[in-house]
C-alpha cells in the first residue's frame, strides 16, 4: 500500500494511524485505544494485517521491543496521509450532515 | 493460547509475514488472553481469517510480480526482435548501422554496407575455388584478383571462416554492432559468431568494417566445400557483377 493507497484502504488503517497519531503504542495499547475512541475491537490478526501494510508503505515504523511488547509509531508520511484522509472524511461528513439537516427540516 | 494451536494457525500465513510478525502476534495474543479480553476460540478464528486475507494479498503481489516479469520478458523479446530487424544499435540494416545512402551487402550471417561513391568493391564468398559473387557499388575493376587493394580504392571481402587463428584467439575481441571481432595484423577481421573473415583495405576500409553486423536472414551461409553466397533483398539496390554464383538456399 502506498501513501496514496490509504485513500482506498479500509477504515481499520485509518483507525490505527489515528491511534498512533496520539503517540507510539504497542499492540495491546492500540487495541484498547481504538476500542475506546471508535468502539471497534480489533483482533491480533487484523491489527497486524493493518500494521504490516502500513509499515510496508512507510506510514508506521516499529520501535525497539519493550519486554514482550512491540511498540509502533507513526511516521511523517503517515501523519500526512492520515491528515489528508481525515480532512476528506470531515468534508464529506460536513456535506452529508448539511444535507441530512436540510432533509429533516 | 495453546502453543500447538497457535503454531498451526501461524503456519497459514505467508512465510515473509510469518517471519516478521508471528512473534509479535503471539505475544499480543497471550497478553489479550491473560487480560481476559478475548477467548481462544475468538483468537483462533480471527487468526485464521487474517491468514486467509494475507494469503490472498500475497497471491495478488505474486501475480503482480509475475505480470511484471512477463512484461519484462516480453519487452526483452520485442527489443531483441527490433534489434535483429534493424531497429536497434545492433540491427542489420538500421540507420545506425547502415549510413544513409549506403547499400548493405550480405554474405551468410554477415552484412557490411558500402557507399555508392567513391567506388568500393565488395566481394562475397571468394576463396580458393574462386569468385562466387562480386558486388560493386560503383564502377570498379572487379576481377578474379579479389581482396587485393586497388591503388586508391577500397576493397572489402567477406570470406567464410571456421575459427579465429590461434594467434588472435586469446585476445579480447572488439565488439562492432554487437558482433565480437578479432583484429588480424593485415587489415583482416575475424567474426567467428558470423562465420566470416572480413578483409578490407583502402581509405574506407575501417568505415565499412564498422558497418559489419548480423544479416537479417541468418543461417543462409553453409560451410564447405563451397559456401553459397547469400544476398538479401537489398541486392537490387547495387550493381551486381557475377563471375560464378551459387544460388542461395
Interface residues (C-beta under 8 A of the other chain):
Chain A: X26 X27 X28 X31 X43 X44 X45 X46 X47 X48 X49 X51 X52 X68 X69 X70
Chain B: X17 X20 X21 X24 X25 X27 X28 X29 X30 X31 X32 X35 X37 X38 X42 X43 X46 X47 X48 X49 X50 X51 X53 X54
